[in-house]
Amino acid sequence: MLHRITLNTAVCHGKPCVRDMRWPVEVILDMLGSGMTAEEIISDHPELEKDDILACLQYAKLSLSGQNTKEVV
């Protein structure tokens, strides 16, 4: 699932993003944190897929656990 999270210095200043699109993980997490459901996010932004949102959550979990996310992305 983490293959959906990319690190590219040419996209969003190298922040972790969804599939090299200009969707930083932190923005997806912010939408979820504001109370939006995955379905609402996808409805508003059809270029995103449910697995993208799940990958963002997995990436955040690994980041908080102290794992080196650069090794898995």
Backbone torsions as a table, in degrees:
resi	resn	phi	psi	omega
1	MET	NA	-33.8	-176.2
2	LEU	-69.3	-11.8	176.5
3	HIS	-63.4	-15.6	177.5
4	ARG	-76.3	-16.7	179.6
5	ILE	-97.8	123.4	-176.2
6	THR	-120.2	150.7	174.5
7	LEU	-119.9	116.4	-176.1
8	ASN	-143.7	118.8	-177.6
9	THR	-61.4	-20.0	179.8
10	ALA	-85.8	-5.4	-178.3
11	VAL	-122.4	119.3	177.5
12	CYS	51.2	42.7	175.4
13	HIS	57.8	29.5	176.8
14	GLY	82.2	6.7	176.6
15	LYS	-69.0	152.1	176.1
16	PRO	-63.4	127.2	-175.7
17	CYS	-129.2	165.8	176.3
18	VAL	-83.4	118.2	172.4
19	ARG	44.3	45.3	178.8
20	ASP	59.2	15.1	173.7
21	MET	-89.4	169.5	179.9
22	ARG	-85.9	51.5	176.2
23	TRP	-122.1	88.6	178.0
24	PRO	-62.9	146.1	176.8
25	VAL	-52.6	-42.1	-176.8
26	GLU	-62.1	-31.1	178.5
27	VAL	-70.7	-41.5	177.2
28	ILE	-62.2	-44.8	178.9
29	LEU	-63.1	-37.1	178.1
30	ASP	-63.6	-42.1	178.4
31	MET	-63.7	-43.3	177.7
32	LEU	-63.0	-42.0	-179.8
33	GLY	-65.4	-25.4	178.9
34	SER	-81.8	-3.0	176.8
35	GLY	107.1	-3.1	178.1
36	MET	-69.9	143.4	174.0
37	THR	-87.2	164.4	176.5
38	ALA	-58.6	-39.1	-179.7
39	GLU	-64.3	-39.3	177.8
40	GLU	-66.3	-41.3	179.1
41	ILE	-62.0	-46.3	-179.4
42	ILE	-65.5	-37.8	177.9
43	SER	-63.4	-41.2	179.2
44	ASP	-76.2	-27.9	-175.0
45	HIS	-134.9	77.5	-172.2
46	PRO	-63.5	-11.4	176.4
47	GLU	-73.7	-15.2	177.0
48	LEU	-90.2	152.8	178.4
49	GLU	-122.9	158.8	-178.7
50	LYS	-56.8	-39.4	178.7
51	ASP	-63.2	-27.9	175.1
52	ASP	-63.4	-43.9	-178.7
53	ILE	-68.0	-42.0	177.1
54	LEU	-63.3	-37.6	177.8
55	ALA	-64.7	-38.2	177.2
56	CYS	-62.3	-42.6	178.4
57	LEU	-64.8	-41.6	178.7
58	GLN	-64.8	-41.3	179.1
59	TYR	-62.3	-43.5	179.4
60	ALA	-63.4	-41.5	178.7
61	LYS	-60.3	-46.1	179.4
62	LEU	-64.4	-38.7	178.9
63	SER	-62.4	-43.9	-178.8
64	LEU	-72.2	-26.2	-179.3
65	SER	-77.7	-8.8	179.0
66	GLY	92.1	1.0	177.1
67	GLN	-70.5	149.0	177.5
68	ASN	-77.6	102.5	-176.8
69	THR	-69.0	-21.8	178.8
70	LYS	-67.1	-24.2	178.2
71	GLU	-74.9	-27.2	-176.6
72	VAL	-99.3	-12.0	-179.9
73	VAL	-96.2	NA	NA
